[in-house]
Amino acid sequence: MLHPELVALIVVEFGTLWGAVTIASSHAGFGLALGAATGAAAVGSGLALKRPPMVVEGVLGFLAFLGDILGRYVNGPAAALGVFVVGILLIFVAIRYGIRGSRGTGQELGHRDPRG
């Protein structure tokens, strides 16, 4: 079941990424940097708010803009390798941070210490 807050956050995130694409059509460097920064901010916001769909959308947006940046400024297969390596690292960090952030102590989960 979707909550209106989550839907609004995803739509806003998509809109900002689309805005960066639109800017990149006339000012490539600025638009691509803005899109990559927007994707990175979306990943950070999604992790902080504990909203996995936001993290996924942010990772996909960041990698799309990173691929365009590297494809524009780095020649050959190094661009694809760069996106692959950064993507794997970003996903690893997101999963690691998300798992660490979602673990709670026994008190938070409603468990009592049997010793008193």
Solvent accessible surface area in square Angstrom, and as a share of the most:
residue,aa,sasa,rsa
1,M,218,0.97
2,L,123,0.61
3,H,115,0.51
4,P,114,0.72
5,E,94,0.42
6,L,21,0.10
7,V,62,0.36
8,A,54,0.42
9,L,50,0.25
10,I,52,0.26
11,V,94,0.54
12,V,94,0.54
13,E,11,0.05
14,F,124,0.52
15,G,40,0.38
16,T,64,0.37
17,L,16,0.08
18,W,154,0.54
19,G,29,0.28
20,A,0,0.00
21,V,70,0.40
22,T,78,0.45
23,I,58,0.29
24,A,19,0.14
25,S,99,0.64
26,S,83,0.53
27,H,120,0.54
28,A,30,0.23
29,G,37,0.35
30,F,127,0.53
31,G,0,0.00
32,L,4,0.02
33,A,58,0.45
34,L,66,0.33
35,G,0,0.00
36,A,14,0.11
37,A,60,0.46
38,T,27,0.16
39,G,0,0.00
40,A,51,0.40
41,A,63,0.49
42,A,8,0.06
43,V,9,0.05
44,G,38,0.36
45,S,46,0.30
46,G,0,0.00
47,L,28,0.14
48,A,73,0.57
49,L,86,0.43
50,K,110,0.47
51,R,70,0.26
52,P,92,0.58
53,P,54,0.34
54,M,9,0.04
55,V,17,0.10
56,V,88,0.50
57,E,31,0.14
58,G,0,0.00
59,V,11,0.07
60,L,117,0.58
61,G,8,0.08
62,F,38,0.16
63,L,32,0.16
64,A,67,0.52
65,F,13,0.05
66,L,24,0.12
67,G,25,0.24
68,D,68,0.35
69,I,41,0.21
70,L,37,0.18
71,G,49,0.47
72,R,121,0.44
73,Y,138,0.53
74,V,54,0.31
75,N,137,0.70
76,G,53,0.51
77,P,118,0.74
78,A,54,0.42
79,A,12,0.10
80,A,69,0.53
81,L,110,0.55
82,G,21,0.20
83,V,34,0.19
84,F,128,0.53
85,V,70,0.40
86,V,53,0.30
87,G,5,0.05
88,I,94,0.48
89,L,103,0.51
90,L,39,0.20
91,I,75,0.38
92,F,129,0.54
93,V,84,0.48
94,A,10,0.07
95,I,97,0.49
96,R,137,0.50
97,Y,96,0.36
98,G,28,0.27
99,I,86,0.43
100,R,146,0.53
101,G,32,0.31
102,S,80,0.52
103,R,171,0.62
104,G,32,0.31
105,T,83,0.48
106,G,36,0.34
107,Q,135,0.60
108,E,130,0.58
109,L,118,0.59
110,G,63,0.61
111,H,116,0.52
112,R,219,0.80
113,D,63,0.33
114,P,133,0.83
115,R,213,0.78
116,G,100,0.96
